[in-house]
């Protein structure tokens, strides 16, 4: 298996085992201590900010959370992924009481893999528009 395929597998594993299943062991295995999330607020751009987002914000608010990867493109150390995060809004989500509505967050992210670990991340997503719809 070549390096780009290995990197795609790492990103797929992170999406399934960490985001979807909340596996802390996989998170620790795949996350570099120097990880920087380039699109997160400064106080949340390290590894713990990423863990907090998925396990203290999204997973408690969304039952049946699933990640579906639609496309992946890899070149060198970077993997670009277009994916959907889906679930049912059954818990508090940043102050929005449960609505029991199905939600879908569309995401495009770029992850730089260094030595088999997440080293940098850039991303765009529809989370804010989904949150706005839930508030209506």
N, C-alpha and C positions, 0 to 999 in steps of 0.2 A: 504494500500500500504506500502510495507516495505521500509527501508531507501535506499537500492541500487536502487530500482525502482524509488523512488523520485529523487535520484541524477541523474539517466539517463534522467528523464523528464526535470530536470533543464538544463542539457547539450543540450538536443534536443531543448528546448525553446531558449537557448542562440544562437544556430546555426541558427534557423529559424528567430527569432525576431531581434537579434542583427546583426549577420553577413549578413543574406540575406536581411532583411528589414531596417536595420540601426536605430532601435528603441532605442533612448537614454534613455527613461524611463525604459525599460526592462534592459538595460545595467546597469543603476544605481541601480536597484532593485537586480540584480543578482551578482554584482561585489563587493567583499569585499574591503574596503579601504586599507587593507594591502596586496592585491593581488600581487603575484610575478610571472612573466613569466620567468621561468628558462632557456628558450632557446632564449630569446630576448637579444639584446645588453643591457648593464647596464643602459644606459640612456633611455631605452624604456621598462623596465620590470615591471612597475606599471600599474594601471588601465588605465591611459591616453595613455600609449604606445599601449595598446591593442585597444582602441577606435580609435586612430590615424591610425593604420595599416588598419583597416577595412573601416573606413569612410573617410580617406584622401588619401589613396593609392589605395586600391582595388575597392571599390564601385564606385568612380568617373571614373575609367579606364574601368570597365567592366559593360556593359549594360546587362540586363536580368540575373544578378547574382543570382545563385541558389546554395544551399547546399544540397547535397544528402548524407544521412547517410547510410552507407553500413552495418556496424557492431558496436555494443556497448557491452562492457563487463564491469561489475561493481563489485567491491569488496571493502567493507569498505567504506572509504571516496573517493575512486578513481574511475573514469570512463574513460575507454579507448574507443576512437571512431576512426573508419576508415571511412573517408568521402571524397567526391569530391566537390570542389568549381568550378563551371563552369560559363561562361559568354562569351560575345563577346567583344573583345578588341576595344572599340570605343573611348577611352580617353587616355591621356598620362599616361603611366605606368613607373614610375621611369626613365623618360627621353626617353622612347621608344614611338614614335608617333603612333597613332592609325593605326592598320592594318586591322581592321574589321574581324579578324580571330576568330573562336571559340577557347577558351582555357579551359583546365581542369587542376586544381591544385589538386594533390592527397595529402591527409593529414592523418597522424595518430597522435592523441594527447591524452595525459593523463591529466585529470583535477582533482584536489583535491577539493572537496566540503566541506566546513566547515560552519555549521549553515545555510545551504541552499544557500550559496554563493560561487562563484568562489574564491578560496584561493590561489591555485598554478596551474601552467600549464607547461607541457613539451611537445614538439612536434617535428615532422619531416615532411617535405613536399617537393614537387617538384617545388616550386616557382622559384628557381634560374634556373633550367633547362628550365622551361617554358619561363622565361624572356630571356634566351639565344637564344631559338628558335625564339622568336619574333624579335630579333635583326638581324637575318640572312637576 
